[in-house]
Amino acid sequence: MAGFGVLILQVSLFGTGFVFVAQLAGVADCNSGRKPGDALEIDVTGLAIQLEHSFEVDDSVRFWVRGSVFLKPGRDGGALLSQNQLREEERNKLREVSSVDGLYRIRIPRKSGQTGAEDAYVTSFVRACSLVESHLSDVITVNTDVAGNIIGVSIVTLPGSCTGSEVEDVDLELFNTTLSIMGPSPAPFPETAVFIERMEQEQAQKAKNPQEQKSFFAKYWMYIVPLVLFLMMSGAQDQGGAGGANGGGR
């Protein structure tokens, strides 16, 4: 049963975040004639995106191919993730980076969901020790916009802590990845039905209590009348004063 080759993960509905995982190990098959360790052949149509990773002891950034993401066309097309197992020298370097609390980085190109044109990269990272102690178990989320364009990527490990526990080489051979494609959530619709129902209830309540349907003057006459009287009296006094001043000047 030795000879693991490619890890395939299939995610479900594009843009919903719901994840369905299926793992296929490259096990020798006597009937198919495929040798142990041979990559599985996959009939994939859609947008192919190269997944790269970087883990260096000196904290420099040099990316190498980790696998490929195949985005199927259509909103409900989903995606496939193909990854090769780590070689011995890669496992040793990952352990070394983990021992100095270095970083493990991934990146994918920003591609248009319509044309496939690349525009720089989107990246994410975790502590290398958390990836080692998780036995290469991680969750990668690819974020897209409404047009299907890739706008971001993130990675977390399960679990995400570093406790210094020992990990055997056999646990650092094959990635155990959950891939999620996340599109934008639809905006909430206004609750017009609730608003209309509330307005109807208020109208019905007012119909039952006609006294509440008073005019502005009926509600505040005790304030309006004194103000009007005051203004009238002030106007009369001003006119009287002006008349007296004119009479005295003749």
ABEGO torsion letter per residue (X at the ends): XBGBBBBBBBBBBBGAGBBBBBBBBBBBBAAAGBBBGBBBBBBBBEBBBBBBBBBBAAGBBBBBBAEBBBBBBEAAAEBBBBBBBBBAAAAAAAAAAAAAGBBBBBBBBBBBAAAGBBBEBBBBBBBAAAAAAAGGBBBBBBBBBAAGBBABBBBBBOBABBAGBBBBAAAAABBBBBBBBBBBBBBBBBBAAAAAAAAAAAAAAAAABAAAABBAAAAAAAAAAAAAAAAAAAAAAAAAAAAAAAAAAX
